[in-house]
Every structure is written in structure tokens, then in C-alpha cells.
Amino acid sequence: MLFHFIILPFSHLIISSPNPLNPANMRFPLFFSLILVFFACQTPQSPETKSEPNPEDVRMIRSLFEDCLESGDTYALLEHLCLQIGPRLSGSENAAKAIDWTHNIMEKELGFDRVFRQDVMVPNWKRGEAEFCQIVGDPKPLSVLAIGGSVATPADGITAEVVEVQSLDEVDELGEAVRGKIVFYNRPFNQKSLSSGGGYGGAVDQRSQGAIRAAKNGAIASIIRSAGSGFDDVPHTGTHNYEDGVPRIPAAALGIISADRLTAALAQNPQTKVHLKMSCEWQDDAPSHNVIGEIKGSEHPDKIILVGGHIDSWDVGHGAHDDGAGCMHSIMALQTLRKLGYQPRHTLRAVMFINEENGSRGGKKYAELAKANNEQHIVAIESDGGGFTPRGFGLKGTPESLAKWRSWLPLFNPITISYINDGGGGVDIRPLHNETGTPMANLSVDGQRMFDLHHSPNDVFESVSRRELEMGTASLAALIYLVDKYGM
């Protein structure tokens, strides 16, 4: 607007000049030209005048998405992992099979430049025989799973009265009233939360800390309403904690319908009893591995762009979304770039971390070795949100890096990547970030269904959409391409 206010008062002089070619009459056009130049130099660019995306980048990113969507290679790999190998709890035979298989895929079948392993000792917990839980007097059993890492009940089980609570603090308030009883944590997933992660976060403390609080007050077992978003009767497992000096009591999770049944029974009879039987056990730590595949950089081979997921999963379901999808995303993001003939400037590294679910030892070992070997990581990216539709990325880095990443958004179709959040990362790459200061990032997906499936028998290959999974691979490949080309 200021430009118009300054120019308009002089415009009549230019228009009305009787002979604009007469040198005596050229002072006003000259003044007008100087004003134009001045304001062209001083006025900042508006969003509408931003430079257009580099056509080469547009073509490459379009090609990445087209190739992934057409080939379905990520989906084919995930199918094998889920249906031929299955669940992969750390220390299990299936985890060892998955490690061997991913090593072979990257080395023999895809021909990555270098594939190697890092030795990791992992926790070794076994679920044992199927758990059993029943309201005394009700012939229909409750749907139950031991929470990962739980101790077993006595061989003939536990039978005791149940005390229902809504919070950890309520157990402390009841104190002696829970002694010799089973504490039932019944606070549900927060369905009001628009973020499924937020709903999960509002309930999961009962799983992670419930047994400790109950035991401190003399309870003999802890059961929870599953920390899931669904309304079925499929219980969710997950990990929980014990505390030195506090008795280790059995901990289990009920399906949502079973939790409702127990609530109804307690409403009718506050002295309701439950019989719980579990045979899980801890064994000695087991040897295992991180698996790493590399494509060497042509200009900066000692500088690494990492993308990874965790190859272990819980021992129920297939571990399809958590985190088979992230591992296959990582392998195929690198392979798709190679397939399209892209030669990276920096070394690209796909990492299959072990033991994210119940110890994070793979991520810790990776960070320890990276620091000891003085490895230079440009960025570490994790995919651990499931094989759902990609929506954006999160980045924990400098403000300058965040601004640069956000400048790349016009290269993506907004039905895929539409935002870059300030803050990101993952359980496996956080130790590297903490030890070395490496920026960390994550693929953000539309995870509204994640906690319907998470840590449960529902996390199976059949729950994965081929198109959604492949779009995740393409999104990661595109991000790796941009970081490799333009840096952080």
C-alpha cells in the first residue's frame, strides 16, 4: 500500500508530459523508475513470490512415490516377516530368525554395500502357558494377558478379593485396605483426546507403575484395563516396571469387555473375587544383534544419514505395525533410491534395532559404539508409528534445520506430508541424540488406529494397508534424498 501512496502523486506528471522524449521532461519518468527500483529492492518477498520447487526434486519425489505404490516391495517384505517369522520378542527364536533374514535381505538379495551386526545382550522373558483369569462364581473366563516382564503366580494361581481404583494415588490413599487383595486399575483410554497417543499416555501409567504401587501397599497382584483405544475384548500387553526392595507381584491386562464385566461384578458385590493364573518366567539374558545395512556415500562416506526401526516385537500378533512396518520402511527407502539410480553423497544406513519393547538395549548399544568409534551422524530418523498413512515429520534439531525442512513441504503432495513438527525422535535413536547431539526425527503417521492394535494379538499383517505402507516408504526416501542433497 505504501508503494501506491508514493507513486500515485507523480503519475499524472508522467502521463501529461507533452513530449516524454524531451530531456527537459524526462526527470519525472526517471524519478518514477528510481522509486520502482528502490521498492523492488526493499519490499520483502511475499509467500506468493517464493521460488518454485526445483523441477529435479519434484521429479525425483514423484518417482519415489510412483515406484513404491506400483511395486509393493515394502508390503511383500512385511508379509514375509509377519507370516513366515511372526512375533519377535527379544531373546526368542523368532527374533533370531528375523535378524538373520533382514541381514540376508540387505546383503544377498538387495546387495547393499555393507551389512553388519552389533552384538547386544537382551532381556529374555517367556510368557509360558496361556494365562487364565476368572471371576469366582462366573463360568466364563476373562480375556487376559500377562504384562511383559511379569512374574508368575504360584502354580495353582491366586484367588483373592478385588479392589477397583482409578489411579495410582488412589491405591496409596486406600493403603491397608488393599493388603492381601488384587488391585484392579480401571481408568480407561482417554477417548476425548484427539491424539491417540495422548489418550494412551493418559492410561499407560497404570501398566508401567501399577504393580509397584499395589505391592508397596501389600497387594498380591495387579490387573489393569488394557491401555488401548478399541472396544473389543483383545487384551494388550506391553512392559511394566518393578522396583528394588518392593515385592514383585504378578501383573496382567484385561480386554475392555472383560474389564467392563469385572466392573459390573464389583458393583453388584464389592467382595467379588478373581482367580488368576500365569506361568511366565525370566531366563538369563540372551545374545542378540542390531542389524545394519549401508549404501556408501560418494562424497562424504564418513557422514551418516540413519533411518531405522526395531526388529523386535511383543510375543502376540505379528508385530506388523509395531514395528515390522518401520523396519521394512527403512530397508526399502534406501533400496528405492538405489533402484531409481540415485547415488547418495553421504552414507545411508538402515538400522534394525533390537529390544526396543522391553529394554531399549539395541538403541543404547548403537549409541555407545557410535560414540566410541567417533561416527558422524547428520541425522537419525525413526519409523515406529505403524504402517499407516504418512502425515508429516517431527524434527528435534536447530531452528535453522527446522526452517530448511519446512521449506521442502511444497515438494510433497499435501495428502501425504503436510507438516514438520518442532520436536521428534524415537526410543531407539534417543540414546544417540543424548550421547552425541545428533538431530533426531520421526515419520508421523495417521495413528488413530494404532492403539486399537498396539501390543495386542490384533497387530497382524492383515491390518496393514499396502498403499498406506508404501506411501510411508516413499516419504522416508524423499526426506533422505533431500537431507542428502541439501544437508541439515
SETI-931326 format. One record per residue (C-alpha): residue number from 1; residue in one letter; x, y negated, z negated. Coordinates in Angstrom, 3 decimals. Each point is the difference from the previous one (the first is absolute). Layout:
N
> NUM|a|X|Y|Z
...
//
This chain:
488
> 1|m|0.000|0.000|0.000
> 2|l|2.855|-2.401|-0.816
> 3|f|1.315|0.522|3.539
> 4|h|-3.285|-1.264|1.493
> 5|f|-0.183|-3.028|-2.271
> 6|i|3.461|-1.128|1.093
> 7|i|-0.349|0.672|3.719
> 8|l|-3.489|-1.278|0.672
> 9|p|0.722|-3.684|-0.706
> 10|f|2.573|0.002|2.811
> 11|s|-1.879|2.038|2.567
> 12|h|-1.889|-2.938|1.490
> 13|l|3.291|-1.739|0.735
> 14|i|1.198|2.915|2.083
> 15|i|-3.251|0.491|1.846
> 16|s|-0.510|-3.706|0.765
> 17|s|3.542|-0.693|1.146
> 18|p|-0.362|-1.583|3.488
> 19|n|3.151|1.598|1.355
> 20|p|1.435|2.747|-2.116
> 21|l|3.071|0.268|2.285
> 22|n|0.975|-3.591|-0.719
> 23|p|2.912|0.143|-2.492
> 24|a|-1.575|-2.871|-1.905
> 25|n|-3.087|2.109|-0.625
> 26|m|1.770|3.298|-0.895
> 27|r|0.657|-0.804|-3.687
> 28|f|-3.371|1.391|-1.122
> 29|p|0.267|3.332|1.843
> 30|l|3.531|0.315|-1.390
> 31|f|-1.243|-0.726|-3.515
> 32|f|-2.792|2.516|0.502
> 33|s|2.532|2.652|1.116
> 34|l|2.181|-0.622|-3.041
> 35|i|-3.012|0.391|-2.268
> 36|l|-0.840|3.321|1.692
> 37|v|3.560|1.281|-0.448
> 38|f|0.142|-1.150|-3.633
> 39|f|-3.183|1.742|-1.010
> 40|a|0.769|3.110|2.004
> 41|c|3.201|0.313|-2.015
> 42|q|-1.515|-0.891|-3.385
> 43|t|-3.329|1.850|0.047
> 44|p|0.351|3.539|-1.474
> 45|q|-1.224|2.911|2.045
> 46|s|-3.520|1.082|-0.760
> 47|p|-0.861|3.710|-0.145
> 48|e|-1.514|-0.337|3.450
> 49|t|3.394|-1.009|1.456
> 50|k|2.020|2.903|-1.447
> 51|s|2.189|1.793|2.509
> 52|e|-1.540|3.073|1.547
> 53|p|1.207|3.420|-1.183
> 54|n|2.969|1.413|1.877
> 55|p|-1.463|2.037|2.905
> 56|e|2.637|2.692|-0.525
> 57|d|-1.161|0.439|-3.606
> 58|v|-3.647|0.056|1.074
> 59|r|0.726|2.736|2.533
> 60|m|2.033|2.074|-2.443
> 61|i|-2.572|-0.123|-2.780
> 62|r|-2.846|0.763|2.390
> 63|s|1.998|2.971|1.309
> 64|l|0.614|1.295|-3.530
> 65|f|-3.707|0.022|-0.780
> 66|e|-0.945|1.506|3.350
> 67|d|2.558|2.778|-0.276
> 68|c|-0.971|0.964|-3.550
> 69|l|-3.718|-0.047|0.709
> 70|e|0.377|2.067|3.161
> 71|s|2.566|2.535|-1.185
> 72|g|-1.371|0.861|-3.444
> 73|d|3.489|1.176|-1.016
> 74|t|-0.279|-1.232|-3.598
> 75|y|-3.285|1.839|-0.404
> 76|a|1.510|3.223|1.382
> 77|l|2.867|-0.147|-2.496
> 78|l|-2.362|-0.687|-2.875
> 79|e|-2.162|2.945|1.044
> 80|h|2.968|2.338|-0.286
> 81|l|1.082|-1.422|-3.363
> 82|c|-3.501|0.329|-1.458
> 83|l|-1.224|3.248|1.506
> 84|q|3.222|1.993|0.355
> 85|i|1.710|-1.151|-3.214
> 86|g|-2.677|-1.561|-2.205
> 87|p|0.280|-1.686|-3.418
> 88|r|3.574|-0.787|-1.042
> 89|l|0.473|-0.647|-3.706
> 90|s|3.623|-0.649|-0.958
> 91|g|1.834|3.208|-0.853
> 92|s|-2.425|2.192|1.944
> 93|e|0.719|2.372|2.855
> 94|n|-2.169|-2.154|2.280
> 95|a|2.037|-3.105|-0.809
> 96|a|3.150|1.873|1.030
> 97|k|-1.707|1.094|3.242
> 98|a|-1.013|-3.594|0.786
> 99|i|3.555|-1.184|-0.575
> 100|d|1.395|2.621|2.369
> 101|w|-2.686|-0.724|2.585
> 102|t|0.429|-3.802|0.064
> 103|h|3.775|0.448|0.196
> 104|n|-0.419|2.296|2.997
> 105|i|-2.531|-2.317|1.688
> 106|m|2.327|-3.001|-0.144
> 107|e|3.212|1.883|0.793
> 108|k|-0.923|2.755|2.438
> 109|e|-3.295|-0.993|1.600
> 110|l|0.341|-3.792|0.160
> 111|g|3.782|-0.226|0.140
> 112|f|0.575|-2.866|-2.414
> 113|d|3.632|-1.117|-0.105
> 114|r|0.533|1.157|-3.569
> 115|v|-2.116|2.024|-2.436
> 116|f|1.118|0.746|-3.536
> 117|r|-1.223|0.748|-3.505
> 118|q|0.565|-1.432|-3.444
> 119|d|-0.032|2.426|-2.922
> 120|v|-2.598|-0.780|-2.660
> 121|m|-0.953|1.956|-3.127
> 122|v|-3.770|-0.231|-0.410
> 123|p|-2.584|0.818|-2.689
> 124|n|-1.547|3.434|0.385
> 125|w|-3.571|0.257|-1.296
> 126|k|-2.310|2.857|0.934
> 127|r|-3.795|-0.116|-0.244
> 128|g|-0.417|3.732|-0.550
> 129|e|-3.397|1.677|0.111
> 130|a|-3.118|-2.022|0.775
> 131|e|-1.135|-2.191|-2.880
> 132|f|-3.292|0.642|-1.757
> 133|c|-2.232|-2.430|-1.878
> 134|q|-3.537|0.537|-1.282
> 135|i|-2.493|-1.724|-2.260
> 136|v|-0.719|2.506|-2.744
> 137|g|-3.530|1.316|0.549
> 138|d|-0.086|-1.010|3.685
> 139|p|0.729|2.925|2.356
> 140|k|1.087|-2.248|2.869
> 141|p|3.745|-0.897|-0.189
> 142|l|1.255|-3.548|0.383
> 143|s|2.217|-0.857|2.967
> 144|v|3.455|-0.604|-1.483
> 145|l|3.701|-0.370|0.890
> 146|a|2.964|-0.213|-2.318
> 147|i|1.670|-3.390|0.231
> 148|g|3.482|0.390|1.433
> 149|g|2.588|0.746|-2.648
> 150|s|-2.479|1.145|-2.623
> 151|v|0.858|2.708|-2.491
> 152|a|-2.175|3.085|-0.105
> 153|t|-2.719|0.822|-2.482
> 154|p|0.445|3.085|-2.173
> 155|a|-0.541|3.182|1.994
> 156|d|-3.622|0.300|-1.138
> 157|g|-0.693|-3.714|0.535
> 158|i|-1.226|-2.803|-2.260
> 159|t|-3.557|-0.431|-1.253
> 160|a|-0.798|-3.224|-1.816
> 161|e|-2.433|-2.878|-0.373
> 162|v|0.319|-2.829|2.487
> 163|v|0.298|-3.703|-0.818
> 164|e|-0.847|-2.288|2.926
> 165|v|1.844|-3.339|0.306
> 166|q|0.315|-2.757|2.576
> 167|s|3.529|-1.203|-0.722
> 168|l|3.344|0.834|-1.562
> 169|d|-0.593|-2.575|-2.723
> 170|e|-3.282|1.642|-0.947
> 171|v|1.909|3.156|-0.920
> 172|d|2.154|-2.011|-2.404
> 173|e|-3.104|-1.596|-1.475
> 174|l|-1.574|3.422|-0.613
> 175|g|3.211|1.289|-1.548
> 176|e|-0.703|3.020|-2.237
> 177|a|-3.367|0.537|1.682
> 178|v|1.771|1.636|2.968
> 179|r|2.213|2.323|-2.045
> 180|g|-0.377|3.623|1.076
> 181|k|-2.239|-1.002|2.929
> 182|i|0.231|-0.469|3.763
> 183|v|0.052|-3.636|1.101
> 184|f|-2.038|-0.674|3.162
> 185|y|1.053|-3.202|1.799
> 186|n|-3.009|-0.994|2.064
> 187|r|0.725|-3.470|1.400
> 188|p|-0.796|0.210|3.730
> 189|f|1.766|-1.337|3.063
> 190|n|-0.967|-3.682|0.258
> 191|q|-2.402|0.017|2.941
> 192|k|-0.308|-3.804|-0.122
> 193|s|3.570|-0.407|1.205
> 194|l|0.289|-0.851|3.701
> 195|s|3.452|1.544|-0.080
> 196|s|-0.044|3.758|-0.482
> 197|g|3.428|-0.284|-1.590
> 198|g|-1.426|-2.441|-2.508
> 199|g|-2.829|2.399|-0.862
> 200|y|2.503|2.808|-0.471
> 201|g|2.287|-2.168|-2.096
> 202|g|-2.872|-0.760|-2.335
> 203|a|-0.466|3.671|-0.877
> 204|v|3.377|1.717|0.353
> 205|d|1.398|-0.969|-3.425
> 206|q|-2.272|2.667|-1.483
> 207|r|1.870|2.591|2.057
> 208|s|3.509|-1.315|-0.554
> 209|q|-0.264|-0.829|-3.732
> 210|g|-3.123|1.777|-1.226
> 211|a|1.663|3.135|-1.377
> 212|i|2.516|-2.066|-1.987
> 213|r|-2.652|-2.158|-1.667
> 214|a|-2.217|2.984|-0.740
> 215|a|2.861|2.030|-1.476
> 216|k|1.153|-2.876|-2.202
> 217|n|-3.421|0.099|-1.634
> 218|g|-0.055|3.753|-0.447
> 219|a|-1.998|1.137|3.053
> 220|i|0.782|3.457|1.383
> 221|a|-0.719|-0.689|3.689
> 222|s|-0.811|-2.857|2.389
> 223|i|-2.347|0.056|2.989
> 224|i|-0.845|-2.883|2.327
> 225|r|-2.528|-0.977|2.619
> 226|s|2.056|0.194|3.200
> 227|a|1.492|-3.334|1.030
> 228|g|-1.542|0.226|3.472
> 229|s|-2.470|-2.084|1.982
> 230|g|-2.215|2.848|1.222
> 231|f|-3.225|1.380|-1.431
> 232|d|0.691|3.693|0.518
> 233|d|1.110|2.737|-2.373
> 234|v|3.561|0.377|1.305
> 235|p|2.414|-0.855|-2.829
> 236|h|3.163|-2.005|0.562
> 237|t|3.338|0.897|-1.532
> 238|g|3.012|-2.329|-0.208
> 239|t|2.728|-0.497|-2.544
> 240|h|-0.182|-0.956|-3.641
> 241|n|2.476|-0.666|-2.770
> 242|y|1.013|1.474|-3.308
> 243|e|1.924|-1.852|-2.675
> 244|d|2.853|1.292|-2.114
> 245|g|-1.110|0.663|-3.535
> 246|v|-3.678|0.318|0.978
> 247|p|-1.618|3.464|0.320
> 248|r|-0.445|1.105|3.608
> 249|i|-3.647|0.892|0.497
> 250|p|-1.742|1.397|3.105
> 251|a|-1.310|-2.638|2.438
> 252|a|-2.593|0.621|2.705
> 253|a|-2.245|-1.885|2.445
> 254|l|-3.672|0.638|0.778
> 255|g|-1.797|-0.566|3.279
> 256|i|-2.411|-2.937|-0.084
> 257|i|-3.147|2.156|-0.065
> 258|s|1.476|2.160|-2.761
> 259|a|0.901|-3.105|-2.004
> 260|d|-3.610|-1.159|0.332
> 261|r|-1.206|3.396|-1.197
> 262|l|2.201|-0.225|-3.082
> 263|t|-1.213|-3.544|-0.707
> 264|a|-3.611|1.174|0.194
> 265|a|0.728|2.935|-2.327
> 266|l|1.605|-2.306|-2.557
> 267|a|-2.985|-2.362|0.175
> 268|q|-2.272|2.912|-0.948
> 269|n|2.374|1.454|-2.595
> 270|p|2.925|-2.055|-1.365
> 271|q|1.517|3.242|-1.396
> 272|t|0.303|1.538|3.468
> 273|k|2.988|2.318|0.367
> 274|v|2.120|0.805|3.029
> 275|h|2.166|3.026|0.718
> 276|l|3.172|-0.801|1.994
> 277|k|2.565|2.465|1.300
> 278|m|3.159|-0.815|2.014
> 279|s|3.137|2.049|0.662
> 280|c|2.350|-2.636|1.499
> 281|e|3.669|0.002|-0.983
> 282|w|3.266|-1.869|0.335
> 283|q|3.001|1.804|1.464
> 284|d|3.630|-1.088|0.292
> 285|d|0.770|-2.843|2.405
> 286|a|0.402|1.227|3.570
> 287|p|2.446|-1.000|2.760
> 288|s|-1.557|-1.950|2.857
> 289|h|0.850|-2.669|2.569
> 290|n|-0.769|-3.271|1.679
> 291|v|0.126|0.469|3.791
> 292|i|1.369|-2.843|2.134
> 293|g|0.033|-0.440|3.766
> 294|e|1.839|-2.801|1.802
> 295|i|0.179|-1.682|3.373
> 296|k|3.304|-1.854|0.124
> 297|g|0.073|-3.709|0.752
> 298|s|1.935|-1.219|3.034
> 299|e|1.218|-3.282|-1.516
> 300|h|-0.251|0.339|-3.780
> 301|p|0.127|3.736|-0.802
> 302|d|0.832|-0.672|-3.656
> 303|k|-3.169|-2.041|-0.574
> 304|i|-3.116|2.055|-0.664
> 305|i|-3.715|-0.491|0.545
> 306|l|-1.736|2.615|-2.157
> 307|v|-3.507|1.357|0.420
> 308|g|-1.252|2.862|-2.142
> 309|g|-2.618|1.908|-1.925
> 310|h|0.018|2.791|-2.573
> 311|i|-0.021|3.594|1.185
> 312|d|-1.263|1.384|-3.305
> 313|s|-3.695|0.057|-0.844
> 314|w|-2.229|1.313|-2.722
> 315|d|-0.742|3.712|0.032
> 316|v|-3.657|-0.303|1.039
> 317|g|-1.257|-0.884|3.482
> 318|h|2.527|-0.469|2.797
> 319|g|1.612|-3.273|-1.055
> 320|a|-1.136|-1.326|3.381
> 321|h|-0.458|-3.665|-0.870
> 322|d|2.241|0.087|-3.070
> 323|d|2.530|0.040|1.503
> 324|g|0.267|2.265|2.987
> 325|a|-1.286|-2.887|2.102
> 326|g|2.760|-2.346|-1.164
> 327|c|2.734|2.532|0.743
> 328|m|-1.302|0.702|3.497
> 329|h|-0.478|-3.760|0.557
> 330|s|3.684|-0.506|-0.824
> 331|i|1.385|2.746|2.230
> 332|m|-2.182|-0.898|2.966
> 333|a|0.505|-3.771|-0.292
> 334|l|3.683|0.597|0.741
> 335|q|-0.660|2.663|2.609
> 336|t|-2.514|-2.178|1.886
> 337|l|2.556|-2.807|0.291
> 338|r|2.517|2.520|1.395
> 339|k|-2.612|1.436|2.340
> 340|l|-0.585|-3.448|1.520
> 341|g|3.735|-0.437|0.551
> 342|y|0.606|-2.554|-2.733
> 343|q|3.610|-0.139|-1.225
> 344|p|0.069|-1.440|-3.519
> 345|r|2.620|-2.547|-1.045
> 346|h|-0.011|1.283|-3.588
> 347|t|-0.169|3.550|-1.325
> 348|l|-3.577|1.194|-0.463
> 349|r|-0.510|2.467|-2.828
> 350|a|-3.058|2.160|-0.759
> 351|v|0.011|1.311|-3.570
> 352|m|-2.097|2.837|-1.393
> 353|f|0.201|-0.693|-3.739
> 354|i|-0.596|2.840|-2.456
> 355|n|-1.800|-0.156|-3.366
> 356|e|-1.978|-3.234|0.244
> 357|e|-3.029|1.564|-1.658
> 358|n|1.430|1.142|-3.311
> 359|g|3.382|-1.565|-0.595
> 360|s|1.192|-2.275|2.856
> 361|r|3.370|1.688|-0.107
> 362|g|0.428|-0.067|3.773
> 363|g|-0.285|-3.769|0.148
> 364|k|2.320|-0.402|-2.971
> 365|k|2.617|2.310|1.504
> 366|y|-0.174|-1.803|3.340
> 367|a|0.600|-3.372|-1.695
> 368|e|2.846|1.419|-2.090
> 369|l|1.796|1.332|3.075
> 370|a|-0.678|-3.105|2.085
> 371|k|1.610|-2.145|-2.676
> 372|a|2.938|2.382|-0.520
> 373|n|0.652|0.130|3.760
> 374|n|-0.397|-3.777|0.466
> 375|e|-2.676|0.512|2.634
> 376|q|-1.527|-3.133|1.495
> 377|h|-3.758|0.139|0.387
> 378|i|-1.710|-2.810|1.902
> 379|v|-3.427|1.058|-1.237
> 380|a|-1.683|3.105|-1.454
> 381|i|-3.553|0.742|1.178
> 382|e|-2.339|2.580|-1.521
> 383|s|-3.196|1.568|1.294
> 384|d|-1.907|1.514|-2.936
> 385|g|-3.538|-1.313|0.386
> 386|g|-1.368|2.819|2.126
> 387|g|-0.650|0.572|3.685
> 388|f|-2.749|-2.601|0.214
> 389|t|-0.376|-2.981|2.367
> 390|p|2.945|-2.405|-0.384
> 391|r|-0.923|-3.523|-1.104
> 392|g|3.229|-1.771|-0.910
> 393|f|3.327|0.139|-1.756
> 394|g|1.232|-1.080|-3.397
> 395|l|3.492|-1.456|-0.414
> 396|k|2.004|-0.706|-3.117
> 397|g|2.790|-2.167|1.359
> 398|t|1.024|-3.604|0.433
> 399|p|-2.476|-2.738|0.984
> 400|e|1.910|-0.335|3.261
> 401|s|-0.441|3.691|0.787
> 402|l|-3.682|-0.172|-0.816
> 403|a|-0.430|-2.967|2.346
> 404|k|1.866|1.827|2.770
> 405|w|-2.163|3.125|-0.365
> 406|r|-3.159|-2.074|0.046
> 407|s|1.177|-1.639|3.233
> 408|w|-0.209|3.470|1.597
> 409|l|-3.719|0.428|-0.697
> 410|p|-1.082|-1.309|3.457
> 411|l|1.795|3.007|1.502
> 412|f|-2.489|2.375|-1.625
> 413|n|-3.598|0.563|0.926
> 414|p|-1.912|-1.249|-3.070
> 415|i|-1.982|3.223|-0.179
> 416|t|3.291|1.550|-1.128
> 417|i|2.458|-2.292|-1.806
> 418|s|-1.628|-3.263|-1.055
> 419|y|1.915|-1.098|-3.113
> 420|i|3.358|0.092|-1.763
> 421|n|-0.364|-0.088|-3.771
> 422|d|2.524|-1.637|-2.308
> 423|g|1.084|2.993|-2.088
> 424|g|0.360|3.609|1.038
> 425|g|1.951|3.191|-0.428
> 426|g|-0.513|3.517|-1.280
> 427|v|0.952|2.408|-2.750
> 428|d|2.789|1.642|2.021
> 429|i|1.692|-3.196|1.195
> 430|r|-0.353|-2.036|-3.186
> 431|p|3.180|1.480|-1.554
> 432|l|1.979|-1.086|3.080
> 433|h|-1.488|-3.489|-0.271
> 434|n|0.819|-0.178|-3.705
> 435|e|3.546|1.324|0.409
> 436|t|1.076|-1.912|3.098
> 437|g|-2.499|-2.813|0.566
> 438|t|-1.076|1.504|3.337
> 439|p|-3.266|-1.584|1.220
> 440|m|-2.814|2.548|-0.142
> 441|a|-3.210|0.268|1.957
> 442|n|-2.977|2.272|0.489
> 443|l|-2.612|0.803|2.617
> 444|s|-3.416|-1.126|-1.261
> 445|v|-2.953|2.044|1.228
> 446|d|-3.758|-0.069|-0.383
> 447|g|0.068|2.122|-3.116
> 448|q|-3.646|-0.086|-1.062
> 449|r|-0.157|3.804|0.262
> 450|m|3.407|0.722|-1.482
> 451|f|-1.215|0.576|-3.551
> 452|d|-2.800|2.263|1.171
> 453|l|2.829|2.359|1.019
> 454|h|3.055|-0.979|-2.028
> 455|h|1.615|2.812|-2.061
> 456|s|-2.934|2.303|0.641
> 457|p|-0.920|3.100|2.022
> 458|n|-1.703|-2.411|2.426
> 459|d|3.344|-1.329|1.292
> 460|v|0.050|2.321|2.980
> 461|f|1.029|-0.287|3.647
> 462|e|-3.635|-0.058|1.138
> 463|s|-0.483|-3.309|-1.831
> 464|v|2.529|-1.753|2.270
> 465|s|-1.048|-1.883|3.135
> 466|r|2.425|0.474|2.865
> 467|r|-0.496|-3.548|1.295
> 468|e|0.438|-1.632|-3.386
> 469|l|3.118|2.029|-0.749
> 470|e|1.599|-0.803|3.360
> 471|m|-0.730|-3.709|-0.358
> 472|g|1.961|0.089|-3.256
> 473|t|2.987|1.526|1.770
> 474|a|-0.143|-2.642|2.732
> 475|s|-0.278|-2.824|-2.534
> 476|l|3.102|1.192|-1.835
> 477|a|1.906|0.478|3.260
> 478|a|-0.901|-3.541|1.041
> 479|l|1.160|-1.444|-3.317
> 480|i|3.287|1.921|0.173
> 481|y|0.522|-1.256|3.559
> 482|l|-0.543|-3.621|-1.067
> 483|v|2.265|0.202|-3.041
> 484|d|2.691|1.710|2.047
> 485|k|-0.201|-2.643|2.713
> 486|y|-0.468|-3.165|-2.057
> 487|g|1.328|0.926|-3.445
> 488|m|-1.373|-1.017|-3.357
//
